[in-house]
Amino acid sequence: MAEVTLAIDGTTVTVPGGSTILDACRVLDNDQPTLCYLDNLTPVNVCRVCVVEVEGNRTLVPSCSRPVEEGMEVDTDSDRVRHSRKMVYEFLASSVDMGLVDEETVAWMDRYGCDPDRYGPPADPSDDRDRRKAGHHLVGLGTAAETVHQPVKVDNELYVRDYSRCILCYKCVEACGEDAQNTFAIAVAGRGFDARISTEFDTGLTDSACVFCGNCIGVCPTGALMFRSEYELRLAGMWEEDGQTVTRTICSYCGVGCNLDLHVQDNRIVKVTSPMDHSVTSGHLCIKGRFGYEYVQEVGDLAVTPIDEILRRARIDNRGRRRRPGPRA
């Protein structure tokens, strides 16, 4: 495919035809903020934090999906771009718990001087979000910021769903769908502010089409979907991400050759991920690869660690409403 030459913030760059503006920005080491974009997923253009200004275009365009054009002139840091990104971040942070987003997102929010508190304190939480009728958004008094709060869903031993942290980036929907698993167990239900991630017909997760591969967890940018092990250790104040080691190995269950990244704390595997640049998995795994490591923890006569005790109690007590873990350390 023929190459395309364009200008980004006054700098000329040549990229292969079919590249996106984001691809061209990265060639210049001029990365842009993203929330709904991942290299191993189809762009869905919903978060709008990557928007840029293209000369001649009436509206801002999403850099993650807009193809480059010959002679295109792009401005990634105009007043219009900065204002739009700031507003998107503020709207999200005023209604969603962003306490577990990555450091890069926090840095972008600081760069744009985001102040979500200017919309007022969070409104009183509601426990009936799943039962609201589509499109019937409750109109508040204007003195507080409506939130997407709902109780944490703890209904299995593998992962939890805390939709108070969900920004509707659609990454989990894409990973569960054609981009990876082709299970289609989850989608977006409702409309407007009451839109939310849900199983088919809002059935319980254990009664849905979910095969518990955990690929949705691997792509979630906010901690709305979290390993049960991480969730329980955070609740106990024992999650020490900075003290964990990550060891790459190959899954032992079959001959496909999926690479695994074992996250180890205090000599215990606390979660398993997969590198997104691996040619076999592209970051995705099956239920065995992501969760089937308990046999490694069968330590026989060795001492039982506090981590073992926390996770054992979680397996025994899989009922009741749980409190939520604090911000990422």
C-alpha positions as CSV (number, residue, x, y, z in Angstrom):
1,M,0.0,0.0,0.0
2,A,1.3,3.4,-0.9
3,E,2.7,5.6,1.8
4,V,1.0,8.7,3.0
5,T,2.6,12.0,4.1
6,L,1.0,14.3,6.6
7,A,1.8,17.0,9.2
8,I,1.3,16.5,12.9
9,D,1.7,19.6,15.0
10,G,3.8,21.1,12.2
11,T,6.1,18.0,11.9
12,T,6.0,16.0,8.6
13,V,5.7,12.2,8.9
14,T,5.3,9.5,6.3
15,V,3.4,6.3,7.2
16,P,2.0,3.3,5.3
17,G,-1.5,3.9,3.8
18,G,-4.3,2.6,6.0
19,S,-2.5,3.8,9.2
20,T,-4.5,5.9,11.7
21,I,-3.6,9.3,13.0
22,L,-2.7,7.7,16.3
23,D,-0.3,5.4,14.4
24,A,1.3,8.4,12.8
25,C,1.5,10.2,16.2
26,R,3.3,7.3,17.7
27,V,5.9,7.2,14.9
28,L,6.8,10.7,16.1
29,D,6.8,9.6,19.8
30,N,3.8,12.0,20.2
31,D,1.5,9.6,21.9
32,Q,-2.1,10.5,22.6
33,P,-4.4,9.6,25.6
34,T,-6.7,6.7,25.1
35,L,-9.2,4.8,27.3
36,C,-11.3,2.7,24.9
37,Y,-8.4,1.8,22.5
38,L,-6.1,-1.2,22.7
39,D,-3.8,-2.6,20.0
40,N,-5.5,-6.0,20.2
41,L,-9.1,-4.8,19.9
42,T,-11.2,-3.1,17.2
43,P,-11.5,0.7,17.8
44,V,-15.0,1.6,18.9
45,N,-14.6,5.4,19.2
46,V,-16.5,5.8,22.5
47,C,-14.2,7.5,25.0
48,R,-13.3,10.5,22.8
49,V,-10.2,11.4,24.8
50,C,-7.9,10.8,21.8
51,V,-9.7,13.4,19.6
52,V,-7.5,15.7,17.5
53,E,-8.2,18.7,15.2
54,V,-7.8,18.1,11.5
55,E,-7.7,21.2,9.2
56,G,-10.8,21.4,7.2
57,N,-12.9,19.2,9.4
58,R,-15.9,20.8,11.3
59,T,-15.6,18.4,14.2
60,L,-12.8,16.9,16.2
61,V,-11.9,13.4,15.1
62,P,-10.9,10.3,17.0
63,S,-7.2,9.7,16.3
64,C,-7.4,6.0,17.1
65,S,-9.6,5.2,14.1
66,R,-9.4,8.0,11.6
67,P,-7.2,6.9,8.6
68,V,-4.5,9.3,7.5
69,E,-4.8,11.2,4.2
70,E,-2.2,12.7,2.0
71,G,-1.5,16.2,2.9
72,M,-3.5,16.1,6.1
73,E,-2.7,18.7,8.8
74,V,-3.3,17.6,12.4
75,D,-3.2,19.5,15.6
76,T,-3.1,17.4,18.7
77,D,-2.7,20.1,21.3
78,S,-4.9,23.0,20.2
79,D,-7.1,24.9,22.7
80,R,-10.1,23.1,21.3
81,V,-8.5,19.7,21.7
82,R,-7.4,20.4,25.2
83,H,-10.8,21.7,26.3
84,S,-12.6,18.7,24.8
85,R,-10.3,16.2,26.5
86,K,-10.5,18.0,29.8
87,M,-14.3,17.9,29.7
88,V,-14.4,14.2,28.9
89,Y,-12.1,13.3,31.8
90,E,-14.0,15.6,34.2
91,F,-17.4,14.1,33.2
92,L,-16.1,10.6,33.7
93,A,-14.3,11.3,37.0
94,S,-17.4,13.1,38.4
95,S,-19.6,10.1,37.9
96,V,-17.2,7.1,38.0
97,D,-14.7,6.0,40.6
98,M,-11.4,6.5,38.7
99,G,-9.3,5.5,41.7
100,L,-7.7,2.5,40.0
101,V,-6.8,3.9,36.6
102,D,-3.2,3.7,35.5
103,E,-0.6,6.3,36.1
104,E,-0.7,7.4,32.5
105,T,-4.3,8.4,32.7
106,V,-3.7,10.3,35.9
107,A,-0.9,12.1,34.2
108,W,-3.1,13.2,31.3
109,M,-5.8,14.4,33.7
110,D,-3.2,16.4,35.6
111,R,-1.9,17.8,32.4
112,Y,-5.3,19.2,31.4
113,G,-6.0,20.5,34.9
114,C,-9.1,18.4,35.4
115,D,-11.3,19.3,38.3
116,P,-14.3,16.9,38.5
117,D,-15.2,18.2,42.0
118,R,-16.6,21.4,40.3
119,Y,-19.7,19.5,39.4
120,G,-20.5,19.1,43.1
121,P,-20.2,16.3,45.6
122,P,-21.3,12.8,44.5
123,A,-25.1,12.2,44.8
124,D,-26.4,9.7,47.3
125,P,-25.7,6.2,46.0
126,S,-28.5,4.1,44.5
127,D,-28.7,0.3,44.8
128,D,-31.3,-0.2,42.1
129,R,-29.4,0.8,39.0
130,D,-29.9,-2.5,37.3
131,R,-33.7,-2.2,37.7
132,R,-34.0,1.3,36.2
133,K,-36.0,1.5,33.0
134,A,-34.0,2.4,29.9
135,G,-34.0,6.1,29.2
136,H,-35.8,7.1,32.5
137,H,-32.9,9.0,34.0
138,L,-33.7,10.5,37.4
139,V,-33.4,14.3,37.3
140,G,-31.5,15.5,40.3
141,L,-31.6,18.8,42.1
142,G,-28.4,20.1,40.4
143,T,-26.6,20.3,43.7
144,A,-24.7,17.0,43.4
145,A,-23.1,14.9,40.7
146,E,-25.0,11.8,39.7
147,T,-22.9,8.7,39.8
148,V,-23.0,5.2,38.4
149,H,-22.7,3.7,41.8
150,Q,-24.0,0.2,42.4
151,P,-23.0,-2.6,44.8
152,V,-20.0,-4.8,43.9
153,K,-21.1,-8.0,42.2
154,V,-19.4,-10.9,43.9
155,D,-20.9,-14.1,42.6
156,N,-18.0,-16.4,41.7
157,E,-14.5,-17.4,42.8
158,L,-12.6,-16.0,39.8
159,Y,-13.5,-12.3,39.3
160,V,-15.7,-9.6,40.6
161,R,-17.6,-6.8,38.8
162,D,-17.5,-3.3,40.3
163,Y,-19.5,-1.2,37.8
164,S,-19.1,1.9,39.9
165,R,-15.7,2.0,38.2
166,C,-17.1,1.3,34.7
167,I,-16.6,4.1,32.0
168,L,-18.4,2.1,29.2
169,C,-15.2,1.8,27.1
170,Y,-16.6,-1.3,25.5
171,K,-13.3,-3.1,25.8
172,C,-14.9,-6.0,27.7
173,V,-17.7,-6.2,25.1
174,E,-15.2,-6.4,22.2
175,A,-13.0,-9.0,24.0
176,C,-16.0,-11.2,24.8
177,G,-17.1,-10.8,21.2
178,E,-15.5,-11.1,17.8
179,D,-12.1,-9.7,18.8
180,A,-11.2,-12.6,21.0
181,Q,-13.6,-15.1,22.7
182,N,-16.7,-15.0,20.4
183,T,-18.9,-15.8,23.4
184,F,-21.0,-12.6,23.3
185,A,-21.9,-13.0,27.0
186,I,-22.0,-9.3,27.7
187,A,-23.2,-6.1,26.1
188,V,-24.4,-2.7,26.9
189,A,-28.0,-2.4,28.3
190,G,-30.0,0.7,28.9
191,R,-29.6,4.2,27.4
192,G,-28.0,7.5,28.2
193,F,-26.7,7.9,31.7
194,D,-28.4,4.6,32.7
195,A,-26.4,2.6,30.1
196,R,-24.4,-0.2,31.7
197,I,-22.6,-3.5,31.0
198,S,-25.0,-6.4,31.4
199,T,-25.3,-10.1,30.6
200,E,-27.9,-11.3,28.2
201,F,-31.4,-10.6,29.6
202,D,-29.6,-9.4,32.8
203,T,-29.2,-13.0,34.0
204,G,-26.7,-13.9,36.8
205,L,-23.2,-14.3,35.6
206,T,-23.1,-18.0,36.5
207,D,-26.3,-18.5,34.5
208,S,-25.1,-16.6,31.5
209,A,-23.1,-17.6,28.4
210,C,-19.9,-16.5,30.2
211,V,-17.1,-19.1,30.0
212,F,-15.0,-17.3,32.6
213,C,-12.0,-16.9,30.3
214,G,-11.3,-13.5,32.1
215,N,-10.3,-11.8,28.8
216,C,-12.6,-8.9,29.9
217,I,-10.5,-8.4,33.0
218,G,-7.4,-8.3,30.9
219,V,-8.6,-5.3,28.9
220,C,-10.5,-3.3,31.6
221,P,-8.7,0.1,32.2
222,T,-10.4,1.1,35.5
223,G,-10.6,-1.9,37.8
224,A,-14.3,-2.4,37.2
225,L,-13.5,-6.0,36.4
226,M,-10.9,-7.5,38.8
227,F,-9.4,-10.8,39.7
228,R,-11.1,-12.2,42.8
229,S,-7.6,-12.7,44.3
230,E,-6.7,-9.1,43.8
231,Y,-10.0,-7.9,45.1
232,E,-9.8,-9.9,48.3
233,L,-6.2,-8.9,49.0
234,R,-7.0,-5.2,48.4
235,L,-9.9,-5.5,50.9
236,A,-7.5,-6.9,53.4
237,G,-4.9,-4.2,52.7
238,M,-2.4,-6.8,51.5
239,W,-2.2,-6.0,47.8
240,E,1.4,-4.9,47.1
241,E,1.7,-4.4,43.4
242,D,5.1,-2.6,43.7
243,G,6.5,-5.6,45.5
244,Q,5.3,-8.2,43.0
245,T,7.5,-9.9,40.5
246,V,6.4,-10.9,37.0
247,T,7.7,-14.1,35.5
248,R,6.9,-15.1,31.9
249,T,6.4,-18.8,31.2
250,I,4.3,-21.0,28.8
251,C,1.0,-22.5,29.8
252,S,1.2,-26.1,30.7
253,Y,-2.3,-27.2,29.8
254,C,-2.1,-27.7,26.0
255,G,0.2,-27.4,23.0
256,V,-1.0,-24.0,21.7
257,G,2.0,-22.3,23.4
258,C,0.2,-19.3,25.2
259,N,2.6,-17.1,27.1
260,L,1.7,-16.4,30.7
261,D,2.9,-13.6,33.0
262,L,2.8,-14.8,36.6
263,H,2.3,-12.0,39.1
264,V,3.9,-13.3,42.3
265,Q,3.7,-11.8,45.8
266,D,5.2,-13.4,48.9
267,N,6.0,-16.5,46.8
268,R,2.3,-16.9,45.8
269,I,0.8,-16.4,42.3
270,V,-1.8,-13.8,42.8
271,K,-2.9,-13.3,39.2
272,V,-2.0,-14.4,35.7
273,T,-2.0,-12.2,32.6
274,S,-0.6,-12.5,29.0
275,P,1.5,-10.1,27.0
276,M,-0.5,-8.3,24.4
277,D,2.3,-8.4,21.8
278,H,2.5,-12.3,21.9
279,S,1.7,-13.7,18.5
280,V,-0.3,-16.6,19.9
281,T,-2.5,-15.0,22.5
282,S,-2.5,-11.2,21.7
283,G,-3.1,-10.9,25.5
284,H,-6.1,-13.3,25.6
285,L,-6.3,-16.6,27.5
286,C,-8.7,-19.4,28.3
287,I,-10.1,-20.2,31.7
288,K,-7.3,-22.7,32.4
289,G,-4.5,-20.4,31.4
290,R,-5.8,-17.4,33.4
291,F,-7.2,-19.1,36.5
292,G,-5.9,-22.7,36.6
293,Y,-2.8,-22.1,38.6
294,E,-4.0,-23.4,42.0
295,Y,-2.1,-26.6,41.6
296,V,1.1,-24.6,41.8
297,Q,0.0,-23.4,45.3
298,E,-0.3,-26.9,46.7
299,V,2.7,-26.4,49.0
300,G,2.2,-29.5,51.1
301,D,3.9,-29.2,54.5
302,L,5.2,-25.7,53.8
303,A,3.9,-22.9,56.0
304,V,0.5,-21.4,55.0
305,T,1.0,-17.6,54.2
306,P,-1.5,-14.8,55.1
307,I,-2.3,-14.7,51.4
308,D,-3.4,-18.3,51.4
309,E,-5.7,-17.6,54.4
310,I,-7.4,-14.6,52.7
311,L,-8.1,-16.5,49.5
312,R,-9.2,-19.6,51.3
313,R,-11.8,-17.6,53.3
314,A,-13.0,-16.0,50.0
315,R,-13.6,-19.4,48.5
316,I,-15.5,-20.5,51.5
317,D,-17.6,-17.3,51.9
318,N,-18.8,-16.5,48.5
319,R,-22.0,-14.8,49.6
320,G,-23.1,-11.4,50.8
321,R,-22.5,-7.8,49.9
322,R,-18.9,-6.7,50.0
323,R,-17.2,-3.4,50.6
324,R,-14.9,-1.9,47.9
325,P,-11.1,-1.7,47.9
326,G,-9.4,1.6,48.0
327,P,-7.4,3.5,45.4
328,R,-4.4,1.9,43.7
329,A,-1.3,2.2,45.8
